[in-house]
């Protein structure tokens, strides 16, 4: 993959205690973030990753409006990145005021944009991966669209992972992604400009591990696709066709997570079996090709052997003739010896 600087924005509000994603939203988010960090750093050794907690650890007990906290600036030091991910605390304790959300998406995105602007290596693309697990009841669509357009202006891509609260958050987060892609909601529904979509929305159904969905999503594949990433409830209208849940056997994981995961495991096992069969067939074909060459060589040697056998056969015939002559001479000598013995005996008698 090309060089890229990425900021990971983590939702560490009290809503992340919920257990609809095993074991909790917070731990499921952490596993998914670890996988993204590994993919980013391994795909290109010069790529950098930073981490932001969207609720500051110094948040007041009243909750809400605490602001984002930069945990680590974009760096290629994997140790620092993983340490920051593992030290993200649940913050914003207390009751969130009705007029405020637990996290401020627009402000957090702005902080991430500033961190990317001051990155050391100015080369490569800029990307934000945003995890949201808190309800955005009071988020203004206009502010989200404005934030998306600002990202588009600054050439910053954004990938959004929605964990829970799908009914409330999905539509608003799609507005953010569509604005960052430079398209309106109507264009997104019609599937226009699909080839230019570098920002993605991935929704994770309850009961499904986010890492299992993200591994086949555009966020990790790095392609220009847009949608649910093979496991969401609907990242965009253009990808809601028959291939939206291809990895789950065509079953919507939000409707029946257990069946969807069982079908996915079965499909992966069948794919692995087919790969083994194909590998065995290729090996057999290679062996057969080698065997034909060996047979040709043996045939060539066989032709030489025929001549050798002919020469050997001729030599055996001459040897047999010599043996017969020797036997005849031996018999003749014995006969002559017997005759001489008889003649000597007759002379003695007389």
C-alpha positions in Angstrom: 0.0 0.0 0.0 1.1 3.6 -0.5 2.6 5.8 2.2 -0.1 7.1 4.5 -0.5 9.0 7.8 -3.5 7.9 9.8 -5.2 9.2 13.0 -7.4 6.7 14.9 -10.2 8.4 16.9 -11.5 6.2 19.7 -14.8 6.6 21.5 -14.1 6.2 25.2 -17.3 7.5 26.6 -19.3 5.6 29.2 -21.5 4.1 26.5 -18.6 1.9 25.5 -19.3 -0.2 28.7 -22.2 -1.8 26.9 -21.9 -5.6 26.3 -23.7 -5.8 22.9 -20.3 -6.4 21.4 -18.3 -9.1 23.2 -16.9 -8.6 25.7 -17.7 -4.9 25.7 -17.8 -2.2 23.0 -14.6 -0.7 24.4 -12.6 -4.0 24.1 -14.1 -4.8 20.7 -13.1 -1.3 19.5 -9.6 -1.9 20.9 -9.2 -5.2 19.1 -10.3 -3.6 15.8 -8.0 -0.6 16.3 -5.1 -2.9 16.9 -5.8 -4.7 13.7 -5.9 -1.5 11.8 -2.6 -0.3 13.3 -0.9 -3.6 12.3 -2.2 -3.3 8.8 -1.1 0.3 8.4 2.4 -0.2 9.8 3.1 -3.5 8.0 1.8 -2.4 4.6 4.4 0.4 4.4 7.3 0.8 6.9 7.2 4.6 6.5 3.5 4.9 7.3 2.6 6.7 10.6 -0.3 6.3 13.0 -1.6 8.5 15.8 -4.3 8.0 18.5 -6.9 10.4 19.8 -9.4 9.7 22.7 -12.5 11.7 21.9 -13.3 12.1 25.6 -10.5 13.6 27.6 -9.4 11.8 30.8 -9.7 15.1 32.5 -13.4 15.3 31.6 -15.6 16.8 34.3 -17.9 14.5 36.2 -20.9 16.2 34.6 -19.9 14.6 31.3 -20.2 16.0 27.8 -18.2 18.6 26.1 -14.9 17.4 27.5 -13.1 17.7 24.2 -10.7 15.3 22.4 -7.3 14.3 23.9 -4.3 13.6 21.7 -2.6 10.5 23.1 0.2 10.1 20.5 1.0 12.1 17.4 1.5 10.3 14.0 4.5 8.1 14.5 6.0 4.9 13.1 6.9 3.7 16.6 4.6 0.7 17.0 5.4 0.4 20.7 4.1 4.0 21.4 1.0 3.4 19.3 0.0 0.1 21.0 0.8 1.6 24.4 -1.6 4.5 23.7 -4.3 2.2 22.5 -4.1 0.0 25.6 -4.1 3.0 27.9 -7.3 4.6 26.6 -9.6 5.0 29.7 -13.3 5.2 29.9 -13.9 8.9 30.6 -16.7 11.3 31.0 -18.2 9.8 34.0 -21.6 11.0 35.2 -24.7 12.0 33.4 -24.3 13.7 30.0 -26.4 16.9 29.8 -29.4 16.5 27.5 -28.2 19.2 25.2 -24.8 17.6 24.6 -23.5 14.3 23.2 -20.9 12.2 24.9 -18.5 12.8 22.1 -18.1 15.8 19.7 -17.4 14.4 16.3 -16.8 17.7 14.5 -14.3 18.9 17.2 -12.5 15.5 17.3 -12.1 15.4 13.5 -10.7 19.0 13.6 -8.1 18.0 16.2 -7.1 15.0 14.1 -6.8 17.2 11.0 -4.5 19.5 12.9 -2.4 16.5 14.1 -2.0 15.3 10.5 -1.2 18.8 9.3 1.8 18.9 11.7 3.1 15.4 10.9 6.8 15.0 10.3 6.6 13.3 6.9 4.5 15.5 4.6 4.5 12.9 1.9 1.7 10.3 1.4 -2.0 10.4 2.0 -3.8 11.5 5.1 -6.6 9.5 6.7 -8.8 9.4 9.8 -10.3 6.3 11.2 -13.2 7.2 13.4 -14.9 4.8 15.9 -18.3 5.9 17.1 -20.2 3.9 19.8 -22.2 6.8 21.5 -25.6 8.1 20.4 -25.4 11.3 18.4 -28.8 12.6 19.4 -27.8 16.2 19.4 -25.3 16.2 16.5 -26.2 18.7 13.8 -26.0 17.3 10.3 -24.9 20.7 9.0 -21.9 20.7 11.3 -21.0 17.1 10.2 -21.4 18.1 6.6 -19.2 21.1 7.2 -16.5 18.9 8.8 -16.7 16.5 5.9 -16.2 19.3 3.3 -13.3 20.6 5.3 -11.7 17.2 5.2 -12.3 17.1 1.4 -10.7 20.6 1.1 -7.6 19.5 3.1 -7.3 16.2 1.2 -7.9 14.1 4.3 -9.9 10.9 3.9 -12.0 9.5 6.6 -13.3 6.0 7.4 -16.1 5.7 10.0 -16.8 2.6 12.0 -20.2 2.6 13.7 -20.5 0.4 16.8 -24.0 0.3 18.1 -26.7 3.0 18.1 -27.2 2.4 14.4 -30.7 3.8 14.2 -29.5 7.2 15.5 -26.0 7.4 14.1 -26.0 5.8 10.7 -27.7 8.5 8.8 -25.7 11.3 10.3 -22.4 9.6 9.9 -23.2 8.9 6.2 -23.7 12.6 5.7 -20.2 13.1 7.1 -18.7 10.4 4.8 -20.6 11.7 1.7 -19.4 15.2 2.3 -15.8 14.0 2.6 -16.2 12.1 -0.6 -17.5 15.3 -2.3 -20.9 13.9 -3.1 -24.4 14.7 -1.8 -26.7 12.1 -0.2 -28.7 11.8 -3.4 -25.7 11.0 -5.4 -24.7 8.4 -2.9 -28.1 6.8 -3.1 -27.8 6.7 -6.8 -24.3 5.2 -6.8 -22.8 8.1 -8.7 -19.1 8.8 -8.4 -18.5 5.4 -7.0 -15.0 5.1 -8.4 -13.9 8.3 -6.6 -15.0 7.2 -3.1 -12.0 7.1 -0.8 -14.0 7.5 2.4 -16.0 4.7 3.8 -18.7 4.0 6.4 -18.8 0.6 8.0 -21.6 -0.4 10.4 -21.1 -3.3 12.7 -24.2 -5.2 13.7 -24.7 -6.1 17.3 -23.2 -9.5 18.2 -20.6 -9.5 15.4 -16.9 -8.9 16.2 -15.8 -5.6 14.5 -12.5 -7.1 13.6 -14.2 -9.9 11.6 -16.1 -7.3 9.6 -13.3 -4.9 9.1 -10.9 -7.5 7.8 -13.0 -7.7 4.6 -14.0 -4.1 4.5 -12.5 -1.3 2.3 -10.8 0.1 5.3 -8.3 -2.8 5.4 -8.5 -3.8 1.7 -7.5 -0.3 0.7 -9.7 -0.2 -2.4 -12.1 2.4 -3.5 -15.2 0.5 -2.5 -17.9 2.1 -0.3 -20.4 0.5 1.9 -20.8 -1.9 4.8 -17.5 -3.7 4.1 -19.2 -7.1 3.9 -20.9 -6.9 7.3 -22.6 -3.6 7.9 -26.2 -2.8 7.9 -25.7 -0.5 5.0 -22.7 1.8 4.5 -24.2 3.2 1.3 -27.1 2.7 -1.1 -24.8 1.8 -4.0 -23.6 -1.4 -2.3 -26.8 -2.8 -0.9 -27.0 -5.4 -3.7 -26.5 -9.1 -3.6 -22.8 -8.7 -2.8 -23.3 -6.7 0.4 -23.4 -9.8 2.5 -21.4 -12.1 0.2 -19.0 -13.0 3.0 -21.9 -14.1 5.2 -23.6 -16.3 2.5 -26.0 -13.6 1.6 -27.5 -13.4 5.1 -27.8 -10.0 6.8 -25.7 -10.4 10.1 -28.0 -7.8 11.8 -31.0 -10.1 11.3 -29.4 -13.4 12.3 -25.7 -13.0 13.6 -25.3 -16.6 14.6 -26.4 -18.0 11.2 -24.3 -15.4 9.4 -21.2 -16.3 11.2 -21.8 -20.0 10.8 -22.2 -19.5 7.0 -19.1 -17.4 6.9 -17.1 -20.1 8.7 -18.5 -22.7 6.4 -17.6 -20.7 3.3 -14.1 -20.1 4.6 -13.6 -23.8 5.2 -14.9 -24.6 1.7 -12.6 -22.0 0.2 -9.7 -23.5 2.1 -10.7 -27.0 0.8 -10.9 -25.8 -2.7 -7.5 -24.2 -2.4 -6.0 -27.5 -1.1 -7.7 -29.4 -4.0 -6.3 -26.9 -6.5 -2.8 -27.1 -5.0 -3.0 -30.9 -5.1 -4.1 -30.9 -8.8 -1.3 -28.5 -9.7 1.3 -30.7 -7.9 -0.1 -33.7 -9.7 0.2 -31.9 -13.1 3.7 -31.0 -12.3 4.6 -34.6 -11.4 2.9 -35.8 -14.5 4.9 -33.4 -16.7 8.1 -34.6 -15.0 7.1 -38.2 -15.5 6.6 -37.7 -19.2 10.0 -36.2 -19.4 11.4 -39.1 -17.5 9.6 -41.6 -19.8 11.0 -39.9 -22.8 14.5 -40.1 -21.3 13.9 -43.8 -20.5 12.7 -44.4 -24.0 15.8 -42.8 -25.4 17.8 -45.0 -23.1 15.7 -47.9 -24.2 16.7 -47.3 -27.8 20.3 -47.4 -26.8 19.5 -50.5 -24.8 18.1 -52.3 -27.9 21.4 -51.7 -29.7 23.3 -52.9 -26.7 21.1 -55.9 -26.4 21.7 -56.7 -30.1 25.4 -56.4 -29.6 25.2 -58.5 -26.4 23.0 -61.0 -28.2 25.5 -61.4 -30.9 28.3 -61.8 -28.4 26.2 -64.5 -26.6 25.8 -66.5 -29.9 29.5 -66.5 -30.5 30.1 -67.6 -27.0 27.7 -70.5 -27.3 29.4 -71.6 -30.5 32.8 -71.5 -28.9 31.4 -73.5 -26.0 30.1 -76.2 -28.3 33.4 -76.4 -30.1 35.2 -76.8 -26.8 32.8 -79.6 -25.8 33.2 -81.4 -29.1 37.0 -81.2 -28.8 36.8 -82.4 -25.2 34.6 -85.4 -26.3 36.9 -86.2 -29.2 40.0 -86.1 -26.9 38.3 -88.5 -24.4 37.3 -90.8 -27.2 40.8 -90.9 -28.6 42.1 -91.5 -25.0 39.8 -94.5 -24.7 40.8 -95.9 -28.1 44.5 -95.6 -27.2 43.8 -97.4 -23.9 42.1 -100.3 -25.7 44.9 -100.7 -28.1 47.5 -100.8 -25.2 45.4 -103.4 -23.4 45.2 -105.6 -26.6 48.9 -105.5 -27.1 49.6 -106.6 -23.5 47.2 -109.5 -24.0 48.9 -110.7 -27.1 
